[in-house]
Amino acid sequence: MSQHKVVLLLGSNIGNQKNNIDMALTKISEASSILKKSEYLTSEPVEFVSSNIFCNIAVIISTHLSPIQLLDYVKKIEIEMGRLTDSTISKVYTDRIIDIDIVKYGELKFLSERLEIPHNKHLFEREFSKILLKDFI
């Protein structure tokens, strides 16, 4: 099986945010290798109003999973950790215990109802993402 370099962004704004991110990274490392991590960054919520500040991190992983397999895997982690709503389905952003986004998957360009690679909002629109990704892209 070939390995693919993938850039993920993780965020949390409920409970112990850093702990939530670290728990998600541990679960991710059960199926992939974590090659590089950014510093943690706190940021205001984007595209919705909340009094809860986000903690975010970017990581590069090496994985044998296909894009859809990886999406299913990270969505499973989100549900296991207690995430109740998926903004891709609901079209509404809310507070979340964990959010895991696939930003880049090698040089692949992919678009489906469930997944867009590269994740252009993170690459070009969201300031916190651009800060986290500056050394990754």
C-alpha positions in Angstrom: 0.0 0.0 0.0 1.3 3.4 -0.9 1.5 6.2 1.7 0.1 9.6 1.2 1.1 12.9 2.9 -2.0 14.6 4.2 -2.5 17.9 5.9 -5.2 18.0 8.6 -6.6 20.8 10.7 -8.0 20.1 14.1 -10.0 22.4 16.3 -12.0 22.3 19.6 -14.0 24.9 21.5 -15.7 22.8 24.2 -14.2 21.5 27.4 -10.4 21.1 27.6 -9.7 22.0 24.0 -6.0 21.0 24.0 -6.8 17.6 25.6 -9.6 17.0 23.1 -7.1 17.7 20.2 -4.4 15.5 21.8 -7.0 12.7 22.2 -8.0 13.0 18.5 -4.3 12.9 17.5 -3.8 9.7 19.5 -6.7 8.2 17.7 -5.4 9.4 14.3 -2.0 7.9 15.0 -3.6 4.5 15.4 -4.2 4.4 11.6 -1.6 6.9 10.3 1.8 8.3 11.2 2.0 11.9 12.4 5.0 13.5 10.7 4.7 17.1 11.8 2.6 19.3 14.2 2.2 23.1 14.3 2.0 25.0 17.5 -1.4 25.3 19.1 -3.3 28.5 18.2 -6.4 30.0 19.8 -8.9 31.8 17.6 -12.4 33.2 17.6 -15.2 31.1 16.0 -15.5 31.6 12.3 -18.9 31.8 10.5 -20.9 31.5 13.7 -21.3 33.3 17.0 -20.1 31.7 20.3 -18.5 32.8 23.5 -16.2 29.7 23.3 -12.7 30.3 21.9 -11.2 27.6 19.6 -7.9 25.9 20.1 -6.5 24.7 16.7 -3.5 22.7 15.4 -2.3 21.6 11.9 -0.6 18.3 11.3 0.9 16.4 8.5 0.2 12.7 8.5 1.3 9.8 6.3 -1.5 7.4 5.6 -2.4 4.5 3.4 -6.1 5.4 3.6 -7.9 6.8 0.6 -9.5 10.2 0.9 -12.9 8.8 1.6 -11.6 6.1 4.0 -9.7 8.9 5.9 -12.8 11.1 6.0 -14.8 8.1 7.4 -12.1 7.5 9.9 -11.9 11.1 11.2 -15.7 11.4 11.3 -15.8 8.3 13.4 -13.3 9.9 15.8 -15.5 13.0 16.0 -18.6 10.9 16.8 -16.7 8.8 19.4 -15.5 11.9 21.1 -19.0 13.3 21.3 -19.5 15.5 18.4 -23.2 15.7 17.7 -23.6 17.7 14.5 -21.7 17.7 11.2 -21.6 21.1 9.5 -21.2 19.4 6.1 -24.6 17.8 6.6 -26.4 20.5 8.7 -24.9 23.5 6.8 -24.7 25.2 10.2 -21.6 25.8 12.3 -21.9 25.2 16.0 -19.6 24.7 19.1 -17.8 21.3 18.8 -15.7 19.1 21.0 -13.5 18.2 18.0 -13.4 19.1 14.3 -11.0 17.4 12.0 -10.7 18.7 8.4 -8.7 17.2 5.6 -7.0 20.3 4.0 -4.7 18.6 1.5 -4.1 15.1 0.3 -0.9 15.1 -1.6 -1.5 17.0 -4.8 -4.9 15.4 -5.3 -7.9 17.5 -6.4 -11.2 15.9 -5.4 -14.7 17.1 -5.0 -17.8 15.2 -3.8 -20.8 16.0 -1.7 -18.9 15.0 1.5 -15.3 16.2 0.7 -13.4 18.9 -1.1 -9.7 18.6 -1.5 -7.9 20.9 -1.3 -10.0 22.6 1.4 -10.0 26.1 -0.1 -11.6 27.9 2.8 -8.8 26.8 5.0 -6.1 27.5 2.4 -7.3 31.0 1.3 -10.0 32.5 3.5 -9.7 31.7 7.2 -6.9 33.7 8.9 -6.3 31.2 11.7 -5.8 28.4 9.1 -3.4 30.5 7.0 -1.3 31.1 10.2 -1.2 27.4 11.1 -0.6 26.2 7.5 2.2 28.7 6.6 5.0 26.2 7.2 2.9 23.2 5.9 1.8 24.1 2.3 
